[in-house]
Amino acid sequence: MLAQLLKPEVQELIQTRNLRALRDVLVDWEPPEIASLIDHLPSPDDVAVFRLLPRDVATDVFEYLSTEKQEELVEALAREKERLAELLNELSDDDRTALLEELPGPVAQRLLNMLSPEERAVATKLLGYPEESVGRLMTTEYVAVRPHWTVQQALDHIRRYGKDSETLNVIYVVDDNWRLLDDLRIRELLLAEPNTKIEELMDGRFVALKATDDQEMAVQVFRDYDRVALPVTDSEGVLLGIVTIDDVLDVAEEEATEDIQKLGGMEALEEPYLSASMGTLLKKRARWLVFLFLSEMFTATAMGRFEDEIARAVVLALFVPLIIASGGNSGSQAATLIIRAMAIGEVTLRDWWRVMRREIFSGLGLGAILGTIGFLRVSLWQLVGFYDYGPHWYLIGFTVFLALIGVVLWGTLIGSMLPFVLRRLGFDPAVSSAPFVATLVDVTGIIIYFEVARLMLTGTLL
C-alpha cells in the first residue's frame, strides 16, 4: 500500500508544490491512506499535505496518524490557533486523550486551554484516570435510551444524536440516574415493531468494564465476549462512556510488542524503535545482557569443576556445545509456549500440575529423539571413519544419549515452570525470556552431562 501512496506522480506533485492537483488526487483517498502518506512524509511536506485537507477530513486523518506525527503536526500548527483548536475539539475523546498524555505537561495544558468548556471538562476527566486504565481509552460519544421509550422514539433519538457517536452498533439503556440497565444491538431495534417498548427488548444481561480496570484486562474481555464496543461504568454502575475495538486492538498490539521484546532478553521499549534514543536502547538492552553474561560465568565455573574428567577424556568436551544448546533450546520452546498460553488465558496458575505432567512426557520424548540422533552420530562417525572415539565409542554414544534426555527434560521443566513461579510472585511471566532460560539451563546442563559421563565411563575412560 505504501508503494502505491508514494508512487512517482504523487511524489512529483508534492515536490513541485502542485497543491491544487494534489488535493484533487487526495479527494478519492480514504483517511487511513492519507494518514499513511503523511506518516511517511518528511517535514515540511507532511504539514503541507495536511493543510490541504478539508476540516472534517483532516480530523478523520489525524486520528489515524502515529502519535509521533500527531505531535509534529500540533507543533507545526501552533501558530494557527484557530485551526488547531477546531481540530482538537473535533477529535474523538479517546484519541485526544492518547495525544495529550504523550505530550509534555506545559504543552498538554496549552492545548487543553484551546478546548471549549465542554470538551475541556471531558478531556480533564479522562486524563484524571490512572495510566493504563480503561478510563484513558473510553469516549463519551455514545447513544443511550430510556427503558420506557418506544422503539420509534429510540430510533428518532438515534437519528438526531447518532452522528456524533463513536459507534451505533450497540445502544445503551440507562435509568434516570444514568445507571446502565442493558445494551441492545442496533439490529434488535431495526427488527422490532415501532410501538414496542425498549424494556420489552431488554434481558438484563450485559458485560461492562470499570473505568479503573486495567487496559490489558479489557483486551481479554473483548476477546472472551467477541464485542465491538463495551460500556464503561463507575463503581455504582453509572454509565461513563464506551470503549471500542479499535482502541483495544492498539492496546493488544502494545502488549504483544512488549512481551516479544521481553522474550528477546531485554527491557520493553516504551516508544517506537526509531524514536528511541541511543542511550535508551543501550540501557534497555545492556542490563539484561550484563545479567546474562554474569550468569554464563557459572557455566565456566561448572566446567572447571569437571576439569579432571575433561583432562582424562578430552572427547567429552566435543559434545558440550551440543548438550547445553539442546537443553537451552528446549527450555526456550517451553517458556515461549507457556508465556503465550498465559497471555491469552489458555493457562492459569491452577494448571501448573497439568502443564508439568505434559512437559515431563514432552521432555522425555524430545530428549529421546535428540539422544537417538546423538548416538547415531557417534556411531556413524566411528564406523565410517570420520573420527576415532576409541574402543569405548559405544559408551560415549550412550553417554550422549542419556545426557540429552536428562538435559532436555530439565530444560523443558525449567522453561515451563518458571513463568508460573514469576506469575505467582507477581512478576510478568515474559521476564522469563528465552535467553534467561537458556542461560539457566546451560549451567545445570553441564552438571547433568558430566555426572552422566562419570556414571557411564568410570572404569573405562574415567
SELO-933017 format. One line per 10 residues: number of its first residue (from 0); for each residue x, y, z of C-alpha. Coordinates in pm, 1 decimal, m for minus. Layout:
% residues N
NUM) X/Y/Z; ...
This chain:
% residues 462
0) 0.0/0.0/0.0; 286.7/239.0/81.1; 436.9/188.6/m265.7; 105.1/299.6/m416.2; 83.0/604.6/m189.1; 436.5/716.3/m275.5; 415.4/646.8/m648.9; 612.7/888.0/m873.0; 319.2/1108.3/m975.1; 222.9/1171.0/m612.6
10) 583.0/1243.9/m518.0; 613.1/1484.1/m810.1; 301.4/1676.2/m705.6; 439.0/1710.0/m353.1; 787.9/1814.7/m462.8; 660.0/2071.4/m714.8; 405.0/2200.6/m461.5; 122.8/2149.3/m712.4; m122.9/2162.0/m424.7; m439.9/2201.5/m631.4
20) m370.2/1885.5/m832.2; m264.7/1702.1/m517.6; m591.7/1799.0/m345.5; m784.5/1657.3/m642.3; m594.8/1328.3/m605.9; m649.0/1304.6/m229.9; m1024.4/1358.0/m264.9; m1062.9/994.9/m373.8; m845.5/853.6/m95.0; m967.3/704.8/231.9
30) m849.8/865.2/561.4; m619.2/569.2/653.5; m449.0/600.0/314.3; m393.3/973.6/353.2; m265.8/917.1/708.3; m19.5/655.7/583.4; 107.4/901.6/322.3; 155.4/1181.7/578.1; 320.8/942.4/824.9; 592.2/868.3/568.8
40) 648.7/1225.4/452.1; 929.2/1436.2/598.8; 872.6/1783.3/736.5; 754.3/2024.6/597.8; 586.6/1812.0/327.3; 367.3/1639.4/586.6; 231.2/1971.4/713.5; 172.1/2098.6/360.5; m35.1/1791.9/270.6; m229.4/1805.2/596.9
50) m318.8/2170.3/542.5; m477.7/2076.7/207.7; m742.1/1862.4/370.9; m1094.6/1987.0/440.7; m1168.7/2028.2/809.9; m1382.6/1715.8/850.5; m1137.2/1500.5/652.6; m840.4/1641.0/846.0; m997.6/1530.2/1174.0; m1052.3/1175.2/1047.3
60) m699.2/1157.3/906.2; m543.1/1292.2/1226.2; m691.2/1006.6/1428.8; m513.0/751.2/1207.5; m169.8/916.3/1234.0; 103.6/782.3/1461.6; 145.0/964.3/1792.5; 483.0/1098.9/1682.2; 338.4/1250.6/1364.6; 44.5/1395.3/1558.7
70) 286.6/1570.8/1791.9; 481.7/1708.7/1494.6; 165.6/1846.1/1334.0; 45.8/2001.7/1658.6; 379.1/2179.6/1692.7; 368.2/2291.1/1328.7; 10.4/2421.7/1364.0; 81.9/2601.6/1692.3; 63.6/2942.6/1524.1; m266.3/2857.4/1356.0
80) m452.5/2857.5/1684.6; m798.7/2869.0/1533.3; m742.6/2565.7/1310.3; m564.6/2374.3/1586.2; m848.3/2447.3/1828.1; m1104.4/2322.4/1574.7; m903.5/2004.7/1522.1; m869.4/1933.6/1893.6; m1236.1/1999.3/1965.1; m1348.9/1766.4/1687.3
90) m1119.1/1478.1/1778.8; m1284.4/1181.2/1948.2; m1236.0/1175.9/2325.4; m1013.8/867.4/2332.6; m783.4/982.3/2051.7; m746.8/1324.9/2207.5; m662.8/1168.8/2544.6; m398.5/946.5/2381.8; m237.8/1255.0/2225.9; m246.8/1471.4/2538.4
100) m97.9/1205.8/2765.5; 205.3/1173.8/2535.3; 280.6/1545.9/2531.3; 490.1/1734.2/2789.0; 280.2/1885.4/3069.2; 303.9/2252.2/2960.8; 218.9/2166.4/2600.2; m77.1/1949.8/2703.8; m205.6/2229.1/2928.4; m180.9/2480.7/2643.9
110) m384.4/2252.1/2420.0; m641.0/2192.3/2693.5; m691.9/2568.9/2713.6; m783.1/2570.6/2343.5; m1077.4/2337.9/2401.5; m1432.3/2450.3/2452.8; m1550.0/2435.4/2816.6; m1748.8/2118.8/2749.1; m1464.1/1939.2/2570.6; m1209.8/2059.0/2828.6
120) m1420.3/1910.9/3108.2; m1433.6/1575.3/2926.8; m1060.6/1578.2/2847.8; m964.5/1668.7/3204.9; m1187.8/1395.2/3343.9; m1038.0/1127.0/3118.8; m682.0/1237.4/3192.7; m764.0/1207.8/3561.5; m790.6/830.0/3538.8; m477.3/623.5/3615.5
130) m240.1/547.3/3331.0; m304.2/212.3/3162.6; m664.7/219.4/3289.9; m978.0/171.3/3081.2; m1078.5/528.9/3167.7; m797.0/657.1/2944.3; m938.9/458.5/2649.8; m1305.2/544.4/2672.3; m1503.6/801.1/2481.1; m1821.3/976.2/2592.4
140) m1958.1/972.7/2237.4; m2232.4/710.0/2255.1; m2609.4/687.3/2231.5; m2826.5/598.9/2530.4; m3202.4/546.9/2550.0; m3461.5/505.1/2827.9; m3643.8/178.1/2902.3; m3990.2/338.0/2883.8; m3934.1/473.0/2531.5; m4081.1/303.7/2229.9
150) m3858.5/172.0/1952.3; m3977.2/458.8/1733.2; m3873.4/715.2/1994.7; m3536.0/544.6/2027.4; m3477.8/548.7/1651.4; m3573.2/915.3/1632.1; m3323.5/984.4/1911.8; m3051.8/791.3/1728.1; m3114.9/986.4/1406.2; m3086.6/1311.6/1597.3
160) m2774.7/1240.3/1803.7; m2615.7/937.0/1641.2; m2391.2/1132.5/1404.4; m2165.2/1221.3/1697.9; m2145.4/866.0/1833.2; m1825.9/659.6/1810.6; m2032.6/357.6/1706.9; m2400.2/277.1/1652.1; m2363.4/m98.8/1662.4; m2473.1/m102.1/2026.2
170) m2727.6/121.7/2201.2; m2725.3/152.7/2580.7; m3026.5/160.1/2809.5; m2998.0/375.9/3121.9; m3233.2/487.7/3400.1; m3292.2/844.9/3512.8; m2968.1/836.5/3715.5; m2770.3/709.7/3415.3; m2719.1/367.2/3568.5; m2660.0/111.8/3296.2
180) m2951.0/m131.0/3263.6; m2875.0/m314.4/2941.0; m2717.0/m291.4/2597.6; m2904.0/m360.1/2275.4; m2771.8/m438.4/1930.4; m2898.5/m193.4/1671.8; m3042.0/m483.7/1471.9; m3280.0/m556.9/1761.6; m3427.3/m208.9/1727.5; m3444.4/m222.0/1349.5
190) m3630.1/m555.4/1352.9; m3875.1/m465.0/1629.9; m4217.6/m308.7/1582.4; m4210.9/73.7/1618.3; m4451.6/77.2/1914.3; m4258.2/m186.7/2113.0; m4122.3/m62.9/2444.6; m3744.8/m73.8/2489.0; m3790.9/m258.0/2819.1; m3960.2/m540.4/2629.4
200) m3638.1/m597.0/2433.7; m3418.6/m599.8/2744.2; m3292.0/m917.0/2908.6; m3066.3/m751.4/3170.5; m2761.3/m943.1/3056.6; m2469.3/m724.7/2958.6; m2094.4/m700.9/3002.4; m1935.6/m380.5/3129.0; m1589.4/m256.6/3221.5; m1497.7/m39.1/3517.5
210) m1315.5/285.8/3443.9; m1037.1/179.3/3679.9; m986.7/m163.6/3519.3; m652.0/m236.4/3361.3; m639.8/m198.5/2984.1; m490.5/m545.4/2946.8; m797.5/m689.5/3118.4; m1016.9/m505.9/2866.4; m838.0/m687.3/2584.1; m924.8/m1020.3/2745.2
220) m1291.5/m922.3/2793.5; m1324.5/m814.3/2430.1; m1171.3/m1143.1/2323.2; m1392.9/m1352.8/2550.9; m1720.6/m1186.0/2453.4; m1642.4/m1103.6/2089.2; m1764.5/m741.9/2113.1; m1700.2/m433.6/1900.5; m1773.3/m198.3/2191.3; m1820.4/m226.8/2566.8
230) m1972.8/18.7/2815.7; m1761.0/166.6/3095.1; m1918.0/233.9/3435.1; m1811.9/363.5/3773.9; m1827.6/159.4/4093.7; m2202.0/230.7/4125.6; m2288.1/120.8/3773.5; m2331.3/469.2/3626.7; m2250.3/473.6/3255.6; m1942.9/691.6/3194.0
240) m1854.5/607.0/2835.0; m1765.4/325.9/2597.1; m1450.4/158.2/2470.7; m1438.1/46.3/2107.3; m1249.8/m239.6/1948.0; m1007.3/m17.2/1754.0; m861.0/122.8/2075.8; m842.8/m221.9/2234.6; m657.6/m356.7/1931.1; m397.6/m82.3/1980.3
250) m354.5/m192.7/2341.7; m325.8/m556.8/2235.0; m55.0/m461.5/1985.2; 137.2/m268.6/2251.3; 113.7/m557.4/2498.3; 223.8/m810.7/2236.0; 516.5/m588.4/2136.6; 619.8/m554.3/2499.3; 606.9/m930.2/2557.3; 802.3/m1004.2/2239.6
260) 1074.0/m759.4/2340.5; 1097.4/m916.3/2685.4; 1113.6/m1263.1/2532.2; 1413.8/m1142.5/2334.3; 1600.8/m1080.6/2658.0; 1565.6/m703.3/2705.8; 1350.1/m450.0/2883.2; 1046.4/m337.5/2685.9; 1078.9/m11.4/2494.0; 814.0/246.3/2573.9
270) 839.8/412.3/2232.8; 892.4/307.4/1868.3; 1238.8/172.0/1788.4; 1336.8/455.9/1553.5; 1214.8/717.0/1803.2; 1415.4/574.6/2092.5; 1745.0/746.9/2169.2; 2070.6/553.4/2157.6; 2102.2/594.6/2533.6; 1759.8/437.6/2585.2
280) 1842.9/145.3/2356.6; 2171.2/81.5/2536.3; 2008.3/99.4/2878.9; 1717.6/m127.8/2789.3; 1944.4/m390.3/2632.8; 2260.0/m366.3/2843.2; 2101.2/m457.7/3177.9; 1982.6/m795.9/3060.1; 2300.0/m862.4/2860.5; 2517.2/m791.7/3164.9
290) 2298.1/m1013.3/3382.4; 2307.5/m1295.5/3127.9; 2683.3/m1255.0/3085.6; 2740.5/m1279.6/3460.1; 2510.2/m1581.5/3472.6; 2704.2/m1752.1/3194.5; 3015.7/m1724.8/3412.1; 2867.3/m2002.2/3620.3; 2895.5/m2222.1/3311.7; 3271.8/m2171.7/3317.3
300) 3268.5/m2248.4/3688.9; 3077.8/m2571.1/3625.4; 3325.0/m2667.3/3352.6; 3611.4/m2606.5/3594.8; 3457.0/m2846.9/3842.5; 3493.1/m3129.0/3587.3; 3843.0/m3032.9/3475.6; 3985.5/m3371.6/3571.9; 3722.1/m3560.5/3374.3; 3786.7/m3344.9/3067.2
310) 4162.4/m3399.2/3100.6; 4116.9/m3778.9/3109.0; 3859.9/m3789.3/2829.6; 3904.1/m3486.7/2605.4; 3644.6/m3630.2/2371.0; 3374.8/m3532.1/2623.3; 3440.8/m3163.6/2555.2; 3338.5/m3212.3/2191.4; 2976.1/m3263.6/2289.0; 2942.4/m2980.8/2543.8
320) 2800.4/m2725.8/2292.9; 2561.6/m2989.8/2158.4; 2431.7/m3082.8/2503.7; 2382.3/m2736.0/2650.3; 2237.5/m2593.4/2326.9; 1974.9/m2868.5/2318.2; 1877.7/m2801.0/2678.0; 1860.2/m2426.3/2622.0; 1653.5/m2465.0/2304.8; 1404.2/m2699.6/2469.8
330) 1371.5/m2463.9/2766.8; 1319.1/m2164.6/2539.3; 1049.2/m2352.4/2347.8; 864.2/m2444.8/2665.6; 891.1/m2093.2/2811.5; 759.0/m1935.6/2491.9; 465.0/m2177.7/2474.7; 361.1/m2124.7/2836.6; 409.6/m1746.2/2837.1; 190.1/m1712.1/2529.7
340) m69.7/m1952.3/2671.1; m82.3/m1741.7/2988.3; m111.9/m1419.8/2790.1; m421.8/m1535.5/2601.2; m580.7/m1706.0/2901.4; m532.7/m2067.5/2793.0; m331.7/m2145.4/3107.4; m372.2/m2017.8/3463.7; m178.8/m2073.0/3784.9; m408.5/m2362.0/3875.4
350) m292.2/m2552.3/3567.8; 71.2/m2582.8/3678.1; 49.5/m2955.3/3753.8; m121.1/m3034.6/3423.3; 148.1/m2839.0/3243.0; 429.7/m3008.9/3436.5; 286.3/m3352.7/3365.0; 262.4/m3278.4/2994.0; 611.9/m3129.7/2983.3; 763.9/m3429.9/3160.3
360) 641.6/m3655.0/2880.3; 732.1/m3394.8/2619.5; 1080.9/m3358.2/2763.5; 1136.1/m3733.4/2771.7; 1010.7/m3773.1/2416.6; 1211.4/m3483.4/2277.0; 1519.8/m3591.2/2470.5; 1489.0/m3945.3/2335.9; 1464.2/m3816.0/1979.3; 1769.9/m3592.2/2013.2
370) 1955.7/m3857.1/2213.9; 1897.9/m4115.8/1942.3; 2028.9/m3875.0/1679.8; 2331.9/m3805.3/1900.4; 2404.3/m4176.9/1946.6; 2368.7/m4240.3/1572.1; 2604.8/m3952.4/1502.9; 2875.7/m4101.8/1727.0; 2821.0/m4448.0/1578.5; 2824.9/m4326.6/1218.4
380) 3137.8/m4115.6/1261.0; 3315.0/m4410.5/1427.0; 3210.3/m4675.0/1174.6; 3266.6/m4460.9/865.4; 3598.6/m4337.8/996.7; 3529.7/m3965.7/1019.8; 3652.3/m3968.3/1381.7; 3801.7/m4230.8/1613.0; 3637.1/m4222.6/1954.2; 3839.5/m4521.5/2072.1
390) 3743.0/m4872.6/2177.8; 3470.0/m4742.0/2413.4; 3290.8/m4537.4/2149.5; 2957.4/m4703.3/2221.7; 2977.7/m4591.1/2586.0; 3039.5/m4236.7/2466.4; 2732.9/m4270.9/2243.0; 2519.1/m4392.3/2532.7; 2652.8/m4106.6/2747.2; 2541.1/m3853.9/2487.2
400) 2206.0/m4034.3/2456.2; 2130.8/m4031.3/2830.3; 2269.8/m3682.0/2885.2; 2047.2/m3537.3/2612.7; 1740.3/m3698.6/2766.8; 1827.8/m3554.4/3107.4; 1923.4/m3206.6/2986.6; 1625.1/m3168.3/2750.3; 1387.1/m3290.6/3021.6; 1537.9/m3046.6/3270.3
410) 1527.9/m2759.2/3021.6; 1164.4/m2829.6/2938.4; 1066.0/m2833.1/3305.8; 1256.8/m2513.5/3385.0; 1114.4/m2334.2/3083.0; 755.8/m2436.9/3158.1; 756.6/m2384.5/3535.7; 949.5/m2057.0/3561.5; 660.1/m1849.7/3417.5; 430.0/m1997.5/3685.0
420) 676.0/m1906.0/3960.8; 710.5/m1549.7/3832.5; 333.6/m1506.4/3793.9; 283.3/m1639.4/4148.4; 535.2/m1384.5/4279.4; 354.2/m1104.9/4096.8; 604.0/m1055.1/3812.2; 540.7/m1054.9/3438.2; 598.3/m1412.0/3308.8; 755.0/m1266.3/2994.0
430) 1056.3/m1178.8/3209.5; 1145.0/m1549.5/3192.8; 1275.8/m1483.7/2844.2; 1430.5/m1739.4/2613.5; 1788.0/m1613.7/2673.3; 1734.9/m1623.3/3051.1; 1603.8/m1978.8/3044.0; 1881.1/m2087.2/2807.2; 2144.9/m1939.5/3037.5; 1996.8/m2110.3/3341.7
440) 1981.6/m2445.6/3165.1; 2338.2/m2409.9/3034.4; 2480.8/m2420.4/3385.6; 2274.1/m2715.3/3502.9; 2318.8/m2891.2/3167.4; 2695.0/m2905.0/3218.1; 2647.1/m3071.1/3557.3; 2395.8/m3324.9/3421.8; 2620.0/m3412.1/3127.2; 2935.4/m3474.1/3326.8
450) 2756.2/m3660.8/3604.2; 2611.1/m3895.1/3341.6; 2960.6/m3929.3/3189.5; 3108.6/m4011.4/3529.4; 2841.7/m4276.7/3582.7; 2883.9/m4433.8/3237.4; 3258.3/m4405.5/3185.1; 3408.3/m4469.5/3531.0; 3645.3/m4764.2/3497.0; 3696.8/m4712.7/3123.8
460) 3778.5/m4357.4/3011.8; 3749.6/m4206.4/3358.5
